[in-house]
Amino acid sequence: MSTHRGHDENVKEAMRRGLRIVGDVHGDLDAFRHAVATDRFVIQLGDLVDYGPDSAGALRLMLKVMHEGRGMFLMGNHDRKLGRALLGKKLRSTPHLDETLTQLCRPENADILEDTLHALETAPAWLVMGHNIFIHGAFDARMLMEPPPPPLERVTFLLSRALFGETTSRMQPDGFPERTLNWVNHIPGGYTVYCGHDQRSTNGCPLSVPGRAGGRAIFMDTGAGKGGHLAWMDLPPPFMEETSVSA
């Protein structure tokens, strides 16, 4: 969050109108335009880039929303990989990342390169507002007590959980680790975790999964940029005196 007084007042005013929680965008700029066309404060759950047709455009729009003080995004695993690439770190390339980098390096996008890297370096890996928790991958109870670490530096246990979810020791046919939802059972009673990363819905709508401890997770990834569509949910205004931003 900016420390500029006027910017902070814009944020508070937008939050008084409620929140709009937006799932994985993956370069689906047209759908993202519809999602941010609101007077609510936008919280995008990460993975702005890769797969879809216009990752650079999605980043540009997110930067605009942030500059206007009416939204923010959380760090996703694809966003981290892009940030690491922009820092010149060695990593395993993919066609989707290569395309995103190609878009960002075009002359017409030169103006957002520096702002994009700064936004990626400062995006929180999780966010706690009262009994609502916002995250890309998966939750761990220690996130209620610890601030998120720098998102582009070394991967700690909590950062791995936040970005990549909870995995088993098995590998999937695509070469990626198998994911599990056991973490949902450890969400404390009364808490709701809004997350992306795992496309669990079978009907194109956000999927609510209850946990054994009394909490629940709402999965917001419905396949934007991958042949599906972009989902979002509107929440009533949070109690501002109970709102804490972990950043």
C-alpha positions in Angstrom: 0.0 0.0 0.0 1.2 3.5 -0.8 2.1 5.8 2.1 0.7 8.8 0.2 -2.2 10.2 2.2 -4.4 10.8 -0.8 -3.8 7.4 -2.2 -4.5 5.8 1.2 -7.8 7.7 1.4 -8.7 6.3 -2.1 -8.0 2.8 -0.9 -10.1 3.2 2.3 -13.0 4.7 0.2 -12.9 1.8 -2.2 -12.8 -0.7 0.6 -15.9 0.9 2.2 -17.8 -0.1 -0.9 -16.7 -3.7 -0.5 -14.2 -6.1 -2.1 -14.1 -7.8 -5.5 -12.0 -11.0 -5.4 -10.7 -11.9 -8.9 -9.3 -15.4 -9.7 -6.3 -16.3 -12.0 -6.3 -14.0 -15.1 -3.5 -15.7 -17.2 -3.4 -12.9 -19.8 -7.2 -12.8 -20.5 -7.3 -9.1 -20.8 -10.8 -8.7 -22.1 -12.3 -10.6 -19.2 -10.0 -8.7 -16.7 -11.4 -5.4 -18.0 -14.9 -6.5 -17.0 -13.6 -7.7 -13.6 -12.1 -4.4 -12.6 -15.0 -2.3 -13.9 -16.3 -1.8 -10.3 -16.2 0.7 -7.5 -15.2 -2.0 -5.1 -11.6 -2.6 -4.1 -10.1 -5.3 -6.3 -8.0 -8.1 -4.9 -6.6 -10.3 -7.6 -5.3 -13.6 -6.4 -2.2 -14.0 -8.6 -1.2 -15.5 -11.9 -1.9 -12.4 -14.0 0.3 -13.7 -16.8 1.0 -16.6 -19.2 -1.2 -18.7 -21.4 -3.7 -16.1 -22.5 -3.3 -13.7 -25.4 -2.3 -10.5 -23.6 -0.2 -10.8 -20.5 1.4 -7.5 -21.0 -2.0 -5.9 -21.2 -3.2 -7.6 -18.0 -0.1 -6.3 -16.2 -0.7 -2.8 -17.6 -4.3 -2.8 -16.5 -3.4 -4.1 -13.0 -0.8 -1.3 -12.7 -3.4 1.2 -13.6 -5.8 -0.1 -11.0 -3.1 0.0 -8.4 -2.1 3.6 -9.3 -5.7 4.7 -8.9 -5.7 3.2 -5.4 -8.5 0.8 -6.0 -6.9 -2.6 -6.2 -3.9 -4.9 -5.6 -2.7 -8.3 -6.7 -1.1 -11.2 -4.8 1.9 -13.0 -5.9 1.2 -16.2 -8.0 3.7 -18.8 -9.1 3.6 -17.6 -12.7 4.1 -14.0 -11.5 7.1 -15.0 -9.4 8.7 -16.8 -12.4 8.2 -13.7 -14.5 9.8 -11.5 -11.8 12.7 -13.8 -11.5 13.3 -13.8 -15.2 13.2 -10.0 -15.3 15.8 -10.0 -12.6 18.0 -12.1 -14.8 17.8 -15.2 -12.6 18.4 -18.7 -14.2 15.2 -20.7 -14.4 13.5 -23.3 -16.5 11.9 -21.5 -19.4 8.5 -22.4 -20.8 6.7 -21.3 -24.1 4.2 -19.3 -22.0 6.9 -17.4 -20.1 8.8 -16.8 -23.3 5.7 -15.3 -24.9 5.0 -13.1 -21.9 8.6 -11.8 -21.9 8.4 -11.2 -25.7 5.3 -9.1 -25.1 6.8 -7.1 -22.4 10.0 -6.4 -24.5 8.0 -4.9 -27.4 8.6 -1.1 -27.8 4.9 -0.3 -27.0 5.3 -1.9 -23.5 8.7 -0.4 -22.6 7.0 2.1 -20.3 5.7 -0.6 -18.0 8.7 -2.8 -17.6 10.2 -1.0 -14.6 6.8 -0.6 -12.9 6.0 -4.3 -13.5 9.2 -5.4 -11.8 8.6 -3.1 -8.8 5.1 -4.4 -8.5 6.3 -8.0 -8.6 9.0 -7.3 -6.0 6.4 -5.9 -3.6 3.3 -8.0 -4.2 2.4 -9.8 -0.9 2.1 -13.6 -1.0 -0.9 -13.5 1.3 -3.3 -11.1 2.8 -5.4 -11.3 6.0 -8.5 -9.1 6.6 -10.4 -10.1 9.7 -11.5 -13.7 9.2 -10.9 -13.6 5.4 -7.6 -14.8 4.0 -6.5 -14.2 0.4 -3.8 -16.3 -1.2 -2.8 -17.8 -4.5 -1.9 -21.4 -3.7 -2.7 -22.8 -0.2 -3.0 -21.8 3.4 -0.9 -22.6 6.5 -2.0 -21.4 10.0 1.4 -19.7 10.6 0.3 -17.2 7.9 -2.0 -15.7 10.5 1.0 -14.7 12.6 3.8 -14.1 10.2 4.1 -11.5 7.4 4.8 -12.7 3.9 8.5 -12.8 2.9 9.9 -11.0 -0.2 8.2 -12.8 -3.0 11.1 -13.0 -5.5 13.8 -14.1 -3.1 14.5 -17.6 -1.8 11.5 -19.9 -1.3 10.7 -20.5 2.3 8.2 -23.1 3.4 5.4 -20.6 3.8 6.2 -18.9 0.5 6.2 -22.3 -1.3 2.8 -23.1 0.3 1.4 -19.7 -0.7 2.6 -19.9 -4.3 2.6 -23.6 -5.2 0.1 -25.1 -2.9 0.5 -28.3 -0.9 2.0 -31.3 -2.7 2.5 -35.0 -2.2 5.6 -36.9 -2.9 4.2 -38.1 -6.3 4.7 -36.6 -9.7 1.9 -36.2 -12.3 2.3 -37.3 -15.9 3.0 -33.6 -16.9 6.1 -33.7 -14.7 4.7 -31.4 -12.0 4.1 -32.5 -8.4 0.8 -33.8 -7.4 -1.3 -31.4 -5.3 -3.4 -32.2 -2.3 -6.1 -30.2 -0.6 -5.4 -31.5 2.9 -4.5 -27.9 3.9 -8.2 -27.0 3.8 -8.8 -29.2 6.9 -6.5 -26.9 8.9 -8.3 -23.6 8.2 -9.5 -22.4 11.6 -13.3 -22.3 12.3 -14.9 -19.1 11.1 -12.1 -18.3 8.6 -12.5 -18.3 4.8 -9.6 -18.7 2.5 -10.0 -17.3 -1.1 -7.4 -18.9 -3.4 -6.6 -19.6 -7.0 -3.9 -21.9 -8.5 -6.0 -25.1 -8.5 -8.8 -25.3 -11.1 -11.1 -27.4 -9.0 -14.6 -26.2 -10.2 -16.5 -28.5 -12.6 -19.2 -26.0 -13.4 -17.3 -22.8 -14.1 -18.2 -21.2 -10.8 -16.1 -20.6 -7.7 -16.0 -23.8 -5.6 -16.5 -23.7 -1.8 -14.8 -26.6 0.1 -15.4 -27.0 3.8 -12.7 -28.1 6.1 -12.8 -30.4 9.2 -11.7 -27.6 11.5 -14.7 -25.5 10.6 -13.1 -23.2 8.0 -13.6 -23.2 4.3 -11.7 -22.5 1.1 -13.2 -20.9 -2.0 -11.3 -21.8 -5.2 -11.5 -19.0 -7.7 -9.5 -20.3 -10.7 -12.0 -21.2 -13.4 -9.6 -21.5 -16.3 -9.1 -17.9 -17.7 -6.5 -17.9 -20.4 -6.7 -21.7 -20.6 -10.0 -22.2 -22.4 -12.2 -21.3 -19.5 -13.3 -18.0 -18.2 -12.5 -15.5 -15.4 -14.4 -15.6 -12.1 -14.8 -13.0 -9.4 -16.8 -12.6 -6.2 -18.1 -9.5 -4.5 -17.8 -9.3 -0.7 -19.5 -6.7 1.6 -17.3 -4.0 3.1 -14.9 -5.4 5.7 -14.8 -4.0 9.2 -12.1 -1.4 8.7 -11.0 -1.5 12.4 -10.4 -5.3 12.1 -8.7 -5.1 8.7 -5.0 -5.9 8.7 -2.9 -6.0 5.6 0.1 -8.3 5.7 2.6 -6.9 3.3 
